[in-house]
Amino acid sequence: MPKIALIGISDKDMELLGRWPWPRNRYAELLYYLKEGGAGAIAFDMFFDLPDVEHIKNDVALSEAANNAGSVIFPVWSPTTNLFRTRPEDGIYRGRLNKNIDIIANSAKRIGHLNVFYDGDGVARRTPVQIAGTDGSERFIPLSLALFLEQKGIDQKLEFYPGDSLKVGNMRIPLDSKSCIPINYIDFEKQVNVYHGTNIKWIEKLGQKKPITLYSFFDVSPQNENRVPADQFKDKIIFIGVATPGSEQDVHVTPFGRKFGILIQANLLYNFLADRLIIIPGPIYTISILTALSIIFSILIFRIHIRGSAYLLIAGGLLALFAISAIVAFTGIILFQKLNLMIDMIPFVAMSLILIGTCLAVNLSSVSKESAMRDLELNMLLEVGEITTSKDETNQYSLKSFKEDIEITSALAIPSRPPVELLEPIKRITHCEATALYILDDNTKDFAYSGFTGVDELKNGSQKIAEIVNKWIQSETKPVWIENVSKHPDLSFVNSNNLRCLLAVPLTVKKQTIGVLFLYNKLASKISPFAEFTSEELRLISSFTHQIAIAIENHRLYADIHDIFLDYIKSIAAALDARDAYTHGHSRRVAEFSIGIGKELGLSEGELEFLELSATIHDIGKIGISESVLNKPGKLTDEEFKIIKSHVVKGSNILEPMSRLRALMPGVRHHHERYDGRGYPDGLKGDEVHLVARIISVADTYDAMTTSRVYRSGLPKEVAFKEIEKGAGTQFDPKLALAFVDFMKKNTEMTSTKTNQK
């Protein structure tokens, strides 16, 4: 590869050779000298833009020397502001040109421009591939490129592709998007040898290894006794220009500091000679690489599902952006150093920013959505828990007429609400049009319809579909997820245009499916903007189906226990009645009459049940009474009557240690209290007597009056009614007495059964 020689005019040259500018015959002599030594192409990085008025022969001498050398390149230049006044047309920059005088310019073999462009940071990194005058009649390539083509003897026509490349024969010079040649700077300290004219051979050899050698003008001047031999420039490419330290003329900022234009031109020439031109990928390649990287990064980034606060996600995103930017920048540096491949980092950093920003937005949205879903799950679990354990919201055992007796409700109420009451909140929270519940029937071993809530038009079709779906779940115990009912081969027979999709979830306890929850027609919502059931809905529903299943199982267990409890109480009452031959069936009848009074008062279902239980065992204390006294056929003595009266206290004593039956104590102990306070055992009066006891008192007295004994016959019911009315306000609560009589008159079939006399 030919060497590059720079002949620079320095301050020392001006001291030795006189004030600059010099006579132009001095440059003519230099050209003859270099030609004599066998130098290659020669370029001037300096202007002769004014004629030598005093010595016109000097201009002629320089012109003749240039013609004689045959391969001399002279420059043109245009102020950068002139080039930027108008947008380049076809990549050619136009402006006012500064040229050499005609006699010198006409002697040039080629002419090249000296312009360089600065980037936004004030560093010269590009040179326009072509500039022209304002009329566009002449076009000039860079001085270094013109020198290179002259050295190589290339005279082919230039093929210019704006924003892409410049082709000369088989040679392709890459251009950037602005039709400029990027300057691939060398390290001037390592690549440029400053000639000192030493006789030390090893220093000379060391300098000769560098591709560029800088000589002072005095080194080649005939006035120098130690003038460099001309043959030292054999086959070298020569630049002649100003290199005066401290001068601001033709000085540019480079990545290696402020350098003279002659050094930048030499740098460019070295790029051409060493094929160190910066390769700039075209837009197609850039777009292809961006697309490929976008796909790869998208797969990697969007697979990373980050959970955490918004601050954590933003901090992680910024850290990821910094890391990716560092990787992209490092990769760009490596590609530039190894392959001279210059990649614009901005699109890649922008791509990373967009991807990470999108990833953050998706993750933040996902986190927000998951947070909302978790809130829904928690709300659903809380609501399910409240429904399955609440006793205050149901009026089944409100016992409002019994003064909100908490002890009564805790003793007798079923502590779980019917599972079908869960359907409405499930429908509301899961955003569907209808829900249904099917519970396993222990007898048939099939899922029986339990409840439905939602759009009535879906009810019939949903029940037909449930018959089939329940069999699938019973055999496989897996959720059934149908996105389009009308297109399902096994369900299309249902002619229901309103039924679109469904989700059926088995309710399992201890590996046994005890029910099926159905959800019909998913509705779009802010959290789930789809009109079909998704995996998130399935996850949401699955989070509380186990609790629903437990609620169903608990309700069944509680109901069974409650039924056993009721049967136990009724068995006690039946056993008690069996001891008294005269009052057989008395407890059952008193319970019936008491319920009748309760209905007249408008008591709830739970209150009526409590009243029935209290009335059923109101005489439980008679267990402690001797049968001789209990079944005495004649009139009781005062002592015997005192024993009979003790049954209310004995009954309360029996119930006292029994936690579940203790709540029934008011009806057992106080059903013989009177409204006027003359009753027994505690002499309570008015509202001091529990409502249950006041009701039982009326029913018990009526049954006693209408029941036949061995020593008397039972009274007719009309007579008994009058006695009840007569005792209103004294023996009985007047409101209850009237309510009882009204009930009995409306229910004529309820007549007292007379017991046969012994």
C-alpha positions in Angstrom: 0.0 0.0 0.0 1.5 3.4 -1.0 2.6 5.6 1.9 1.2 9.0 2.6 3.5 12.0 3.0 2.3 15.4 4.4 4.4 18.5 3.7 3.1 21.1 6.2 4.1 24.7 6.5 4.9 25.3 10.2 5.9 28.3 12.3 9.6 27.2 12.1 9.3 27.2 8.3 8.2 30.8 8.3 11.1 31.8 10.5 13.6 30.1 8.2 12.0 30.8 4.8 10.4 34.1 5.4 6.9 35.4 6.1 4.0 33.5 4.5 2.5 33.7 1.9 5.5 32.7 -0.1 6.3 33.2 -3.8 4.5 30.6 -5.8 7.6 29.6 -7.7 8.7 28.0 -4.4 5.8 25.5 -4.7 6.7 25.1 -8.4 10.2 24.1 -7.3 8.7 21.6 -4.8 6.6 20.0 -7.5 9.7 19.5 -9.8 11.6 18.1 -6.8 8.9 15.6 -5.9 8.4 14.6 -9.5 12.1 14.0 -9.8 12.0 11.7 -6.7 9.2 9.6 -8.3 6.3 10.8 -6.1 2.8 9.7 -6.9 -0.2 12.0 -7.0 0.1 15.3 -5.3 -2.7 17.4 -3.7 -2.6 20.9 -2.4 -4.7 21.6 0.8 -4.3 25.3 0.3 -5.6 28.1 -2.0 -4.1 30.4 -4.6 -7.3 32.4 -5.1 -5.6 35.7 -5.9 -3.1 36.4 -8.7 0.4 37.4 -7.9 0.2 40.9 -9.2 3.9 41.8 -8.6 5.3 38.5 -10.0 2.8 37.1 -12.5 5.6 34.8 -13.6 5.3 32.9 -10.3 1.7 31.9 -11.2 2.9 30.8 -14.6 5.7 28.8 -13.0 3.3 27.0 -10.6 1.0 26.3 -13.5 3.8 24.9 -15.6 5.1 22.8 -12.8 1.6 21.3 -12.1 1.3 20.5 -15.8 4.7 18.9 -15.8 3.9 16.8 -12.8 0.8 15.6 -14.5 -1.0 14.4 -11.4 -1.6 17.5 -9.2 -4.9 18.1 -7.4 -6.1 21.5 -6.4 -9.0 22.3 -4.0 -12.2 24.2 -4.0 -14.2 25.1 -0.8 -17.5 26.5 0.1 -18.6 28.0 3.4 -20.7 25.4 5.2 -23.5 27.9 5.9 -23.8 28.3 2.1 -24.3 24.6 1.6 -27.0 24.4 4.3 -29.1 27.3 3.0 -31.0 25.0 0.7 -31.8 21.3 1.0 -29.5 19.1 -1.1 -31.0 18.0 -4.4 -30.2 14.3 -5.2 -27.7 14.4 -2.4 -25.6 17.2 -4.0 -24.9 20.2 -1.8 -24.9 23.6 -3.6 -23.3 26.9 -2.5 -20.9 29.6 -3.4 -17.5 28.1 -4.2 -14.0 29.5 -3.4 -11.6 28.4 -6.2 -8.0 29.0 -7.2 -7.2 31.4 -10.0 -7.8 30.1 -13.4 -4.2 29.7 -14.5 -3.6 27.4 -11.5 -6.9 25.7 -11.5 -6.6 24.9 -15.2 -3.3 23.1 -14.6 -4.8 20.7 -12.2 -5.4 17.1 -13.2 -8.4 16.9 -10.9 -10.1 19.2 -8.4 -11.6 18.2 -5.0 -13.4 20.0 -2.2 -12.1 20.5 1.3 -15.5 20.7 3.1 -16.3 18.7 6.2 -19.6 18.7 8.2 -20.0 18.8 11.9 -22.4 16.7 14.0 -24.5 18.1 16.8 -21.7 17.7 19.3 -19.4 20.0 17.2 -17.2 17.2 15.9 -16.3 16.9 12.2 -17.3 13.3 11.3 -18.5 13.6 7.6 -17.6 15.0 4.3 -20.2 15.6 1.5 -19.6 13.2 -1.4 -20.3 16.0 -3.9 -20.7 19.7 -3.7 -21.5 22.1 -6.6 -21.8 25.8 -7.3 -25.1 27.5 -7.1 -25.8 26.8 -10.8 -24.9 23.2 -10.4 -22.8 23.1 -13.5 -19.7 21.8 -11.8 -19.5 19.1 -9.2 -16.6 18.2 -6.9 -15.8 15.1 -4.9 -13.6 15.3 -1.7 -10.0 16.2 -2.3 -8.8 12.9 -0.7 -11.1 10.9 -2.9 -9.9 12.8 -6.0 -6.3 12.1 -5.0 -7.0 8.4 -4.4 -8.6 8.0 -7.9 -5.7 9.8 -9.5 -3.2 7.6 -7.6 -5.1 4.5 -8.8 -5.5 5.8 -12.3 -9.3 5.5 -12.2 -11.0 7.6 -14.8 -14.4 5.9 -14.9 -17.6 7.7 -14.5 -19.0 8.1 -11.0 -22.3 6.4 -10.3 -24.0 8.4 -7.5 -26.8 6.9 -5.5 -27.9 9.6 -3.0 -28.1 8.4 0.6 -26.7 5.0 -0.3 -23.4 4.8 -2.1 -21.0 6.2 -4.7 -19.7 3.6 -7.2 -16.5 3.9 -9.3 -16.1 0.8 -11.4 -16.1 -2.1 -8.9 -15.4 0.1 -6.0 -18.3 1.1 -3.8 -18.1 3.9 -1.2 -20.8 3.7 1.4 -22.7 6.9 2.2 -24.9 7.9 5.1 -28.5 9.0 4.8 -27.3 12.6 4.0 -25.1 11.5 1.1 -21.9 12.1 3.1 -18.8 9.9 3.6 -18.3 9.1 7.3 -14.7 9.7 8.4 -13.2 6.7 10.1 -10.7 8.4 12.3 -7.4 6.9 13.1 -5.3 7.6 16.2 -3.0 10.3 14.9 -0.5 9.8 17.6 -0.1 6.1 16.6 -0.5 6.5 12.8 1.4 9.7 12.0 5.2 10.0 12.1 6.6 13.5 12.5 9.9 13.6 10.5 12.9 14.9 12.5 15.8 14.3 10.1 17.7 12.1 12.5 20.6 9.9 11.5 19.6 7.2 13.9 18.6 4.3 11.7 16.3 2.5 14.1 14.3 5.7 14.8 13.9 6.2 11.0 12.7 2.6 10.6 10.3 3.0 13.5 8.8 6.0 11.8 8.6 4.4 8.5 6.2 1.7 9.9 3.5 4.4 10.3 1.4 5.0 7.2 1.6 8.8 7.3 4.7 10.9 7.7 4.6 14.6 8.3 7.5 16.7 6.9 8.0 20.4 7.4 8.4 22.6 4.3 12.0 23.3 5.4 12.7 19.5 5.3 12.2 19.6 1.5 13.4 23.1 0.8 16.6 23.7 -1.3 17.8 26.2 1.4 18.1 23.2 3.8 21.6 21.7 3.7 20.1 18.4 5.0 17.3 18.4 2.5 15.3 15.1 2.4 16.5 13.1 -0.6 13.8 13.3 -3.3 13.8 9.5 -3.7 12.4 9.2 -0.2 9.1 10.3 -1.7 9.1 7.6 -4.4 5.6 6.3 -5.0 4.2 8.2 -2.1 1.0 10.2 -2.2 1.7 13.8 -1.2 -0.4 16.4 0.6 0.9 20.0 0.8 -0.8 22.4 3.2 -0.7 24.5 6.3 0.2 22.9 9.7 1.1 26.0 11.7 0.6 25.3 15.5 -1.6 28.0 17.0 -3.2 28.9 13.7 -7.0 28.8 13.6 -6.9 28.6 9.8 -8.2 25.2 8.5 -8.4 23.6 12.0 -11.2 21.2 12.8 -12.4 19.4 15.9 -12.0 15.6 15.7 -12.6 12.8 18.2 -8.8 13.1 18.8 -8.8 16.8 19.4 -8.2 19.8 17.1 -6.5 18.8 13.9 -5.5 20.6 10.7 -7.5 20.0 7.6 -4.5 18.4 5.9 -4.5 15.7 8.6 -8.2 15.0 8.1 -7.7 14.7 4.3 -4.8 12.3 4.9 -7.0 10.3 7.3 -9.7 10.1 4.6 -7.1 9.0 2.0 -5.8 6.4 4.4 -9.4 5.1 4.7 -9.7 4.7 0.9 -6.2 3.1 0.6 -6.7 0.7 3.5 -10.4 0.0 2.6 -11.3 1.2 6.1 -14.5 2.9 4.9 -17.3 2.8 7.3 -20.1 0.5 6.2 -23.5 1.9 6.8 -26.4 -0.6 6.6 -29.2 0.5 4.3 -32.7 1.1 5.5 -33.8 -2.3 4.4 -31.1 -4.0 6.5 -31.7 -1.7 9.4 -35.5 -2.4 9.3 -34.8 -6.1 8.9 -32.5 -6.2 11.9 -34.8 -4.0 14.0 -37.7 -6.3 13.1 -35.8 -9.5 14.0 -34.5 -8.0 17.3 -37.9 -6.6 18.1 -39.4 -10.1 17.7 -36.6 -11.7 19.9 -36.8 -8.9 22.5 -40.5 -9.0 22.5 -40.6 -12.8 23.2 -38.0 -12.4 25.9 -39.4 -9.2 27.5 -43.0 -10.2 27.4 -42.3 -13.6 28.8 -40.8 -11.9 31.8 -43.9 -11.4 34.0 -42.8 -9.0 36.7 -44.8 -8.7 39.8 -44.5 -5.8 42.2 -45.4 -2.2 42.8 -45.5 0.4 40.1 -42.3 1.9 41.5 -40.5 -1.5 41.3 -41.7 -2.0 37.7 -40.6 1.5 36.6 -37.2 1.1 38.3 -36.7 -2.3 36.7 -37.7 -1.0 33.3 -35.2 1.9 33.5 -32.5 -0.5 34.6 -33.4 -2.9 31.8 -33.3 0.1 29.3 -29.9 1.1 30.6 -28.6 -2.4 30.3 -30.0 -2.9 26.8 -28.6 0.5 25.7 -25.2 -0.4 27.1 -25.3 -3.8 25.3 -26.4 -2.1 22.0 -23.7 0.6 22.4 -21.0 -2.0 23.2 -22.1 -4.2 20.2 -22.0 -1.1 18.0 -18.4 -0.3 19.1 -17.2 -3.8 18.5 -18.8 -3.9 15.1 -17.2 -0.6 14.3 -13.8 -1.6 15.5 -13.7 -5.0 13.9 -15.8 -4.6 10.7 -16.0 -0.8 10.2 -19.7 -1.3 10.4 -21.4 1.9 11.7 -24.9 1.3 13.0 -27.1 4.1 14.0 -27.8 3.4 17.7 -30.8 5.7 18.0 -33.3 3.3 16.3 -32.2 0.4 18.4 -32.3 2.4 21.6 -35.7 3.8 20.6 -36.8 0.2 19.8 -35.7 -0.9 23.3 -37.4 2.0 24.9 -40.6 1.3 23.1 -40.5 -2.4 23.9 -39.6 -1.9 27.5 -42.2 0.9 27.8 -44.8 -1.4 26.2 -43.7 -4.3 28.5 -44.0 -2.0 31.5 -47.4 -0.8 30.4 -48.5 -4.4 29.8 -47.1 -5.5 33.2 -48.6 -2.5 35.0 -51.9 -3.2 33.3 -51.5 -6.9 34.2 -50.6 -6.1 37.8 -53.5 -3.8 38.0 -55.7 -6.4 36.5 -54.4 -9.1 38.8 -54.8 -6.8 41.7 -58.4 -6.1 40.7 -58.9 -9.9 40.3 -57.4 -10.5 43.7 -59.8 -7.9 45.1 -62.6 -9.7 43.4 -61.4 -13.0 44.8 -61.1 -11.6 48.3 -64.5 -9.9 48.1 -66.1 -13.0 46.8 -64.4 -15.1 49.5 -65.5 -12.6 52.1 -69.1 -12.4 50.8 -69.3 -16.2 50.6 -67.9 -16.5 54.1 -70.4 -13.9 55.4 -73.3 -15.7 53.7 -72.3 -19.1 54.9 -71.9 -18.0 58.5 -74.2 -15.0 58.9 -77.4 -15.4 60.9 -78.3 -11.7 61.2 -79.2 -11.2 57.5 -81.8 -13.9 57.4 -85.2 -13.6 59.0 -85.5 -17.4 59.4 -84.4 -17.2 63.0 -84.6 -13.4 63.6 -86.9 -14.0 66.7 -87.7 -10.3 66.7 -90.9 -11.1 68.6 -88.8 -12.8 71.2 -86.7 -9.7 71.9 -83.7 -10.8 69.7 -82.8 -13.5 72.1 -79.2 -14.4 71.1 -79.2 -17.4 73.3 -82.2 -18.8 71.5 -80.8 -18.2 68.0 -77.4 -19.7 68.9 -79.1 -22.8 70.3 -81.6 -23.6 67.7 -80.8 -21.8 64.4 -79.0 -23.7 61.6 -75.6 -21.9 61.4 -75.4 -21.7 57.7 -77.6 -20.2 55.1 -79.0 -22.2 52.1 -76.2 -22.5 49.5 -78.6 -21.2 46.8 -78.3 -17.7 48.4 -74.7 -17.6 47.0 -75.9 -17.6 43.4 -76.7 -13.9 43.3 -73.4 -12.5 44.5 -71.6 -15.0 42.3 -73.5 -13.8 39.3 -72.8 -10.2 40.2 -69.1 -10.5 40.8 -68.3 -12.8 37.9 -70.3 -10.6 35.5 -72.6 -13.2 33.9 -76.3 -13.2 33.1 -77.3 -16.2 35.2 -76.1 -18.8 37.6 -77.5 -22.2 38.7 -76.7 -24.7 41.4 -77.2 -28.5 41.3 -76.6 -30.6 44.5 -76.0 -34.3 44.7 -79.1 -36.3 45.8 -78.0 -39.0 48.2 -80.9 -41.3 47.1 -80.7 -41.0 43.3 -76.9 -40.2 43.2 -77.7 -37.6 40.5 -77.3 -33.9 40.6 -80.6 -32.4 41.5 -81.7 -28.8 40.6 -81.3 -26.6 43.6 -81.6 -23.0 42.5 -81.3 -20.5 39.6 -80.9 -16.7 39.5 -80.6 -14.4 36.5 -82.4 -13.9 33.2 -85.6 -16.0 33.2 -85.3 -16.7 29.4 -82.2 -18.8 30.1 -83.8 -21.1 32.8 -85.4 -23.7 30.6 -82.5 -24.1 28.2 -80.0 -24.1 31.0 -81.8 -27.0 32.8 -81.8 -29.1 29.6 -78.1 -28.5 29.1 -77.4 -29.2 32.7 -78.8 -32.7 32.4 -76.0 -33.5 29.9 -73.2 -31.5 31.4 -73.8 -33.0 34.9 -73.2 -36.4 33.5 -69.9 -35.3 32.0 -68.8 -33.8 35.3 -70.0 -36.9 37.2 -67.8 -39.1 35.0 -64.7 -36.9 34.7 -64.9 -34.5 37.6 -63.5 -31.6 35.4 -64.8 -28.1 34.7 -66.8 -27.9 31.4 -66.0 -24.8 29.4 -68.1 -24.2 26.3 -67.5 -21.0 24.3 -70.4 -21.4 21.8 -73.3 -23.5 22.9 -75.1 -23.4 19.5 -72.1 -24.9 17.7 -71.4 -27.7 20.3 -72.4 -31.0 18.7 -74.0 -32.4 21.9 -75.8 -29.2 23.0 -77.0 -27.6 19.7 -80.4 -29.2 20.1 -81.3 -26.6 22.7 -83.2 -23.9 20.7 -82.2 -21.0 22.8 -80.7 -18.0 21.0 -80.1 -16.3 24.3 -77.8 -19.0 25.7 -74.3 -18.3 24.2 -71.7 -19.8 26.5 -71.4 -21.5 29.8 -68.9 -22.6 32.5 -69.7 -25.5 34.8 -67.5 -26.1 37.8 -67.6 -29.2 40.0 -67.9 -28.6 43.8 -65.8 -31.2 45.5 -65.3 -32.1 49.2 -63.0 -35.0 50.2 -62.6 -36.1 46.6 -66.4 -36.4 46.2 -68.3 -34.1 43.9 -71.3 -33.0 45.8 -72.6 -30.3 43.4 -72.1 -28.3 40.2 -72.0 -24.6 39.8 -73.2 -23.2 36.4 -72.4 -19.7 35.0 -74.2 -18.6 31.8 -73.4 -15.9 29.3 -70.3 -14.0 30.4 -70.6 -10.2 30.2 -67.8 -7.8 29.3 -66.4 -5.7 32.1 -63.5 -3.3 32.7 -61.5 -6.1 34.3 -62.4 -8.7 31.7 -63.4 -7.0 28.4 -64.3 -10.3 26.8 -67.8 -11.7 26.3 -66.5 -15.3 26.8 -65.3 -17.1 29.8 -61.5 -17.0 30.2 -58.9 -18.9 32.2 -59.0 -15.9 34.7 -62.7 -16.4 35.3 -62.1 -20.1 35.8 -59.3 -19.2 38.3 -61.5 -16.7 40.0 -64.4 -19.1 40.4 -62.1 -21.9 41.4 -60.8 -19.8 44.3 -64.2 -20.0 46.1 -65.8 -23.2 44.7 -64.2 -25.2 47.5 -65.7 -22.9 50.1 -69.1 -23.2 48.4 -68.8 -27.0 48.4 -67.9 -26.9 52.1 -70.9 -24.6 52.7 -73.2 -27.1 50.9 -71.7 -30.0 52.9 -72.0 -28.0 56.2 -75.6 -27.1 55.4 -76.4 -30.7 54.9 -74.7 -31.7 58.1 -76.3 -29.0 60.1 -79.7 -29.8 58.7 -79.2 -33.4 59.6 -78.1 -32.6 63.1 -81.0 -30.1 63.5 -83.5 -32.8 62.3 -82.0 -35.3 64.8 -82.3 -32.6 67.5 -86.0 -32.0 66.7 -86.7 -35.7 66.6 -85.0 -36.1 69.9 -87.2 -33.4 71.6 -90.4 -34.9 70.1 -89.4 -38.3 71.3 -88.9 -37.0 74.8 -92.4 -35.4 74.6 -94.0 -38.6 73.3 -92.3 -40.6 76.1 -93.6 -38.1 78.6 -97.2 -38.3 77.3 -97.1 -42.0 77.5 -96.6 -41.8 81.3 -99.9 -39.8 81.7 -102.9 -41.9 80.5 -105.2 -38.9 80.9 -103.1 -36.4 78.9 -102.0 -38.6 76.0 -101.2 -36.4 73.0 -101.4 -33.3 75.2 -97.9 -32.0 74.3 -98.6 -32.4 70.6 -101.9 -30.6 70.8 -100.4 -27.7 72.9 -97.7 -27.4 70.3 -100.3 -27.2 67.5 -102.4 -24.6 69.3 -99.2 -22.5 70.1 -98.2 -22.5 66.5 -101.7 -21.3 65.6 -101.3 -18.4 67.9 -97.8 -17.7 66.6 -99.1 -17.5 63.0 -101.8 -15.1 64.1 -99.0 -12.9 65.5 -97.0 -13.1 62.3 -94.0 -14.9 63.7 -91.3 -16.1 61.4 -90.6 -19.7 60.4 -87.8 -19.9 62.9 -89.8 -18.4 65.7 -92.6 -20.8 65.1 -90.2 -23.7 65.2 -88.8 -22.4 68.5 -92.4 -22.0 69.9 -93.2 -25.6 68.8 -90.2 -27.0 70.5 -90.9 -25.1 73.7 -94.6 -26.2 73.7 -93.6 -29.8 73.0 -91.5 -30.2 76.1 -93.3 -27.7 78.3 -94.3 -30.5 80.8 -90.9 -32.2 80.8 -90.7 -31.7 84.5 -93.5 -34.2 85.0 -90.8 -36.9 84.5 -89.9 -36.2 88.2 -93.5 -36.6 89.4 -94.7 -40.0 90.8 -97.1 -41.9 88.6 -99.4 -42.4 91.5 -99.8 -38.7 91.8 -99.7 -38.1 88.0 -102.3 -40.7 87.2 -104.5 -40.4 90.4 -108.2 -40.8 89.2 -109.7 -38.6 91.9 -109.3 -35.1 93.1 -105.8 -34.2 94.2 -105.0 -33.2 97.8 -103.3 -29.9 98.5 -100.0 -31.7 99.0 -100.4 -33.6 95.8 -101.3 -30.4 93.9 -98.2 -28.8 95.3 -96.2 -31.8 93.9 -97.8 -31.3 90.5 -97.0 -27.6 90.5 -93.4 -28.4 91.1 -93.1 -29.8 87.6 -92.2 -26.4 86.1 -89.2 -26.0 88.5 -88.2 -29.6 87.9 -88.4 -29.0 84.1 -86.2 -26.0 84.3 -83.7 -27.9 86.5 -83.6 -30.7 83.8 -82.9 -28.2 81.1 -80.3 -26.1 83.0 -77.2 -28.3 82.3 -78.3 -29.0 78.7 -76.7 -26.3 76.5 -78.9 -26.9 73.5 -82.2 -27.2 75.4 -81.5 -24.5 78.0 -82.9 -21.9 75.6 -86.3 -23.6 75.9 -86.4 -22.9 79.6 -88.8 -19.9 79.5 -91.7 -21.9 78.1 -91.0 -24.8 80.5 -90.7 -22.8 83.7 -93.2 -20.0 83.2 -96.1 -21.5 81.2 -98.2 -21.4 84.5 -97.4 -17.8 85.2 -100.5 -15.5 85.0 -100.7 -12.1 83.3 -101.9 -10.6 86.6 -98.9 -12.0 88.5 -100.8 -14.6 90.6 -99.3 -17.5 88.8 -96.4 -19.8 89.8 -93.5 -20.5 90.3 -92.0 -16.9 90.2 -95.1 -14.7 90.3 -94.2 -12.9 87.1 -96.7 -10.6 85.5 -97.4 -8.9 82.2 -94.4 -8.7 79.8 -92.1 -10.1 82.5 -93.4 -13.4 81.3 -91.7 -14.5 78.2 -93.9 -14.4 75.1 -93.3 -18.1 74.5 -94.6 -18.9 78.0 -97.6 -16.6 77.6 -98.6 -18.4 74.3 -98.1 -21.8 75.8 -100.2 -20.8 78.8 -103.3 -20.1 76.6 -102.8 -23.3 74.5 -102.2 -25.5 77.6 -105.3 -24.1 79.4 -107.5 -24.7 76.4 -106.3 -28.3 76.0 -106.8 -29.0 79.7 -110.4 -27.6 79.6 -111.4 -29.5 76.5 -109.8 -32.8 77.6 -111.9 -35.4 79.5 -110.6 -36.7 82.8 -111.9 -39.6 85.0 -113.4 -37.2 87.4 -114.9 -34.8 84.8 -115.8 -34.4 81.2 -114.1 -32.0 78.8 -115.8 -28.7 78.1 -117.2 -27.9 74.7 -114.9 -25.7 72.6 -117.4 -22.8 72.6 -117.4 -22.8 76.4 -113.7 -23.1 76.5 -113.4 -20.1 74.1 -115.6 -18.0 76.5 -113.4 -19.1 79.4 -110.3 -18.0 77.5 -111.9 -14.7 76.7 -113.0 -14.3 80.3 -109.5 -14.8 81.5 -108.0 -12.2 79.1 -106.2 -9.6 81.1 -106.1 -11.7 84.3 -104.9 -15.1 83.6 -103.9 -14.6 80.0 -102.3 -11.9 77.8 -105.4 -10.3 76.3 -103.8 -10.0 72.9 -102.8 -13.7 72.8 -106.2 -14.8 74.1 -108.0 -13.0 71.3 -105.5 -14.3 68.8 -106.0 -17.8 69.9 -109.8 -17.6 69.7 -109.7 -16.0 66.3 -107.3 -18.8 65.0 -109.4 -21.6 66.4 -112.6 -20.2 64.9 -111.0 -19.9 61.5 -109.6 -23.5 61.8 -112.7 -25.4 62.9 -111.0 -28.7 62.0 -108.7 -28.3 65.0 -110.9 -29.7 67.7 -109.6 -31.0 70.9 -109.5 -34.8 71.1 -111.2 -36.0 74.3 -109.5 -38.6 76.3 -111.6 -41.5 77.5 -112.2 -41.7 81.2 -110.8 -44.6 83.1 
